[in-house]
């Protein structure tokens, strides 16, 4: 059973639906596994909880 974890900033629920669908399709295509066996976890972090190049994302 493939388990995929995606870490990202907040997104709209429609975007997450499409992301989960496409990631699942990629695993089905690449590994030949049934879609029902693919689990996708999305962990979202607001901009004040992560940074890049020494700056909080919320400040960019």
VMD Tcl script that builds the backbone (N, CA, C; Angstrom):
set m [mol new atoms 180]
animate dup $m
set s [atomselect $m all]
$s set {name element resname resid chain x y z} {
  {N N UNK 1 A 0.836 -1.168 0.000}
  {CA C UNK 1 A 0.000 0.000 0.000}
  {C C UNK 1 A 0.892 1.246 0.000}
  {N N UNK 2 A 0.929 2.000 -1.102}
  {CA C UNK 2 A 1.706 3.234 -1.127}
  {C C UNK 2 A 1.065 4.294 -0.229}
  {N N UNK 3 A 1.901 4.975 0.539}
  {CA C UNK 3 A 1.451 6.095 1.368}
  {C C UNK 3 A 2.287 7.303 0.976}
  {N N UNK 4 A 1.619 8.376 0.577}
  {CA C UNK 4 A 2.280 9.593 0.117}
  {C C UNK 4 A 1.968 10.703 1.113}
  {N N UNK 5 A 2.985 11.437 1.538}
  {CA C UNK 5 A 2.777 12.599 2.403}
  {C C UNK 5 A 3.205 13.844 1.650}
  {N N UNK 6 A 2.305 14.820 1.576}
  {CA C UNK 6 A 2.573 16.079 0.907}
  {C C UNK 6 A 2.535 17.177 1.955}
  {N N UNK 7 A 3.605 17.943 2.035}
  {CA C UNK 7 A 3.666 19.080 2.952}
  {C C UNK 7 A 3.621 20.344 2.120}
  {N N UNK 8 A 2.703 21.244 2.481}
  {CA C UNK 8 A 2.523 22.452 1.679}
  {C C UNK 8 A 1.851 23.532 2.503}
  {N N UNK 9 A 1.795 24.711 1.913}
  {CA C UNK 9 A 1.003 25.791 2.485}
  {C C UNK 9 A -0.467 25.524 2.211}
  {N N UNK 10 A -1.349 26.260 2.864}
  {CA C UNK 10 A -2.786 26.054 2.690}
  {C C UNK 10 A -3.231 26.216 1.235}
  {N N UNK 11 A -4.130 25.356 0.815}
  {CA C UNK 11 A -4.726 25.397 -0.520}
  {C C UNK 11 A -6.234 25.216 -0.396}
  {N N UNK 12 A -6.942 25.572 -1.455}
  {CA C UNK 12 A -8.392 25.378 -1.506}
  {C C UNK 12 A -8.706 23.888 -1.607}
  {N N UNK 13 A -9.866 23.493 -1.103}
  {CA C UNK 13 A -10.240 22.081 -1.094}
  {C C UNK 13 A -10.314 21.515 -2.516}
  {N N UNK 14 A -10.748 22.291 -3.497}
  {CA C UNK 14 A -10.790 21.803 -4.879}
  {C C UNK 14 A -9.387 21.475 -5.388}
  {N N UNK 15 A -8.414 22.300 -5.036}
  {CA C UNK 15 A -7.035 22.040 -5.439}
  {C C UNK 15 A -6.532 20.748 -4.806}
  {N N UNK 16 A -6.892 20.531 -3.549}
  {CA C UNK 16 A -6.457 19.314 -2.866}
  {C C UNK 16 A -7.127 18.078 -3.464}
  {N N UNK 17 A -8.379 18.194 -3.851}
  {CA C UNK 17 A -9.055 17.067 -4.513}
  {C C UNK 17 A -8.319 16.679 -5.794}
  {N N UNK 18 A -7.986 17.693 -6.589}
  {CA C UNK 18 A -7.286 17.411 -7.844}
  {C C UNK 18 A -5.899 16.838 -7.583}
  {N N UNK 19 A -5.199 17.376 -6.601}
  {CA C UNK 19 A -3.873 16.877 -6.257}
  {C C UNK 19 A -3.922 15.406 -5.866}
  {N N UNK 20 A -4.862 15.049 -4.992}
  {CA C UNK 20 A -4.988 13.660 -4.543}
  {C C UNK 20 A -5.318 12.753 -5.725}
  {N N UNK 21 A -6.195 13.211 -6.601}
  {CA C UNK 21 A -6.555 12.413 -7.777}
  {C C UNK 21 A -5.343 12.174 -8.676}
  {N N UNK 22 A -4.578 13.231 -8.941}
  {CA C UNK 22 A -3.429 13.104 -9.852}
  {C C UNK 22 A -2.293 12.290 -9.243}
  {N N UNK 23 A -2.045 12.466 -7.954}
  {CA C UNK 23 A -1.005 11.673 -7.291}
  {C C UNK 23 A -1.389 10.196 -7.321}
  {N N UNK 24 A -2.643 9.916 -7.037}
  {CA C UNK 24 A -3.124 8.532 -7.085}
  {C C UNK 24 A -2.953 7.946 -8.479}
  {N N UNK 25 A -3.351 8.703 -9.498}
  {CA C UNK 25 A -3.199 8.233 -10.887}
  {C C UNK 25 A -1.739 7.944 -11.221}
  {N N UNK 26 A -0.833 8.784 -10.725}
  {CA C UNK 26 A 0.598 8.579 -10.995}
  {C C UNK 26 A 1.081 7.257 -10.401}
  {N N UNK 27 A 0.651 6.935 -9.204}
  {CA C UNK 27 A 1.062 5.678 -8.575}
  {C C UNK 27 A 0.453 4.480 -9.305}
  {N N UNK 28 A -0.798 4.605 -9.710}
  {CA C UNK 28 A -1.446 3.524 -10.453}
  {C C UNK 28 A -0.691 3.270 -11.761}
  {N N UNK 29 A -0.338 4.341 -12.453}
  {CA C UNK 29 A 0.376 4.218 -13.724}
  {C C UNK 29 A 1.788 3.670 -13.534}
  {N N UNK 30 A 2.521 4.240 -12.579}
  {CA C UNK 30 A 3.928 3.869 -12.398}
  {C C UNK 30 A 4.107 2.501 -11.755}
  {N N UNK 31 A 3.251 2.167 -10.801}
  {CA C UNK 31 A 3.447 0.932 -10.039}
  {C C UNK 31 A 2.456 -0.174 -10.380}
  {N N UNK 32 A 1.403 0.193 -11.113}
  {CA C UNK 32 A 0.402 -0.803 -11.454}
  {C C UNK 32 A -0.428 -1.268 -10.271}
  {N N UNK 33 A -0.478 -0.460 -9.231}
  {CA C UNK 33 A -1.251 -0.825 -8.049}
  {C C UNK 33 A -2.691 -0.303 -8.182}
  {N N UNK 34 A -3.626 -0.901 -7.478}
  {CA C UNK 34 A -4.997 -0.403 -7.546}
  {C C UNK 34 A -5.126 0.941 -6.832}
  {N N UNK 35 A -5.963 1.818 -7.372}
  {CA C UNK 35 A -6.166 3.148 -6.776}
  {C C UNK 35 A -6.595 3.038 -5.316}
  {N N UNK 36 A -7.349 2.008 -4.995}
  {CA C UNK 36 A -7.847 1.832 -3.626}
  {C C UNK 36 A -6.739 1.605 -2.612}
  {N N UNK 37 A -5.548 1.255 -3.086}
  {CA C UNK 37 A -4.444 0.984 -2.161}
  {C C UNK 37 A -3.575 2.211 -1.899}
  {N N UNK 38 A -3.804 3.302 -2.637}
  {CA C UNK 38 A -2.970 4.502 -2.509}
  {C C UNK 38 A -3.571 5.441 -1.466}
  {N N UNK 39 A -2.767 5.782 -0.465}
  {CA C UNK 39 A -3.196 6.738 0.562}
  {C C UNK 39 A -2.375 8.014 0.415}
  {N N UNK 40 A -3.039 9.158 0.443}
  {CA C UNK 40 A -2.369 10.454 0.315}
  {C C UNK 40 A -2.706 11.285 1.551}
  {N N UNK 41 A -1.676 11.734 2.236}
  {CA C UNK 41 A -1.824 12.599 3.407}
  {C C UNK 41 A -1.346 13.989 3.025}
  {N N UNK 42 A -2.137 14.994 3.333}
  {CA C UNK 42 A -1.744 16.381 3.071}
  {C C UNK 42 A -1.581 17.078 4.417}
  {N N UNK 43 A -0.381 17.573 4.657}
  {CA C UNK 43 A -0.097 18.350 5.860}
  {C C UNK 43 A 0.079 19.799 5.430}
  {N N UNK 44 A -0.749 20.679 5.966}
  {CA C UNK 44 A -0.680 22.082 5.588}
  {C C UNK 44 A -0.112 22.919 6.732}
  {N N UNK 45 A 0.715 23.867 6.332}
  {CA C UNK 45 A 1.366 24.735 7.303}
  {C C UNK 45 A 1.133 26.186 6.909}
  {N N UNK 46 A 0.582 26.990 7.796}
  {CA C UNK 46 A 0.419 28.406 7.483}
  {C C UNK 46 A 1.774 29.091 7.330}
  {N N UNK 47 A 1.782 30.201 6.604}
  {CA C UNK 47 A 3.020 30.917 6.296}
  {C C UNK 47 A 3.827 31.364 7.499}
  {N N UNK 48 A 3.183 31.510 8.650}
  {CA C UNK 48 A 3.949 31.919 9.838}
  {C C UNK 48 A 4.654 30.739 10.501}
  {N N UNK 49 A 4.477 29.548 9.968}
  {CA C UNK 49 A 5.099 28.363 10.557}
  {C C UNK 49 A 6.231 27.769 9.734}
  {N N UNK 50 A 6.661 28.460 8.680}
  {CA C UNK 50 A 7.797 27.975 7.897}
  {C C UNK 50 A 8.460 29.126 7.175}
  {N N UNK 51 A 9.696 28.911 6.774}
  {CA C UNK 51 A 10.457 29.985 6.158}
  {C C UNK 51 A 11.303 29.508 4.998}
  {N N UNK 52 A 11.841 30.497 4.289}
  {CA C UNK 52 A 12.722 30.234 3.150}
  {C C UNK 52 A 13.719 31.386 3.084}
  {N N UNK 53 A 14.966 31.056 2.890}
  {CA C UNK 53 A 16.036 32.057 2.756}
  {C C UNK 53 A 16.061 33.019 3.941}
  {N N UNK 54 A 15.834 32.491 5.132}
  {CA C UNK 54 A 15.934 33.300 6.343}
  {C C UNK 54 A 14.716 34.150 6.652}
  {N N UNK 55 A 13.650 34.007 5.906}
  {CA C UNK 55 A 12.442 34.808 6.110}
  {C C UNK 55 A 11.235 33.901 6.276}
  {N N UNK 56 A 10.291 34.320 7.124}
  {CA C UNK 56 A 9.028 33.612 7.193}
  {C C UNK 56 A 8.270 33.802 5.894}
  {N N UNK 57 A 7.631 32.755 5.433}
  {CA C UNK 57 A 6.841 32.836 4.212}
  {C C UNK 57 A 5.761 33.906 4.364}
  {N N UNK 58 A 5.207 34.053 5.543}
  {CA C UNK 58 A 4.173 35.062 5.786}
  {C C UNK 58 A 4.693 36.481 5.539}
  {N N UNK 59 A 5.994 36.681 5.641}
  {CA C UNK 59 A 6.587 38.009 5.455}
  {C C UNK 59 A 7.017 38.267 4.018}
  {N N UNK 60 A 6.978 37.268 3.171}
  {CA C UNK 60 A 7.411 37.450 1.798}
  {C C UNK 60 A 6.292 37.972 0.926}
}
mol reanalyze $m
mol bondsrecalc $m
mol representation Tube
mol addrep $m
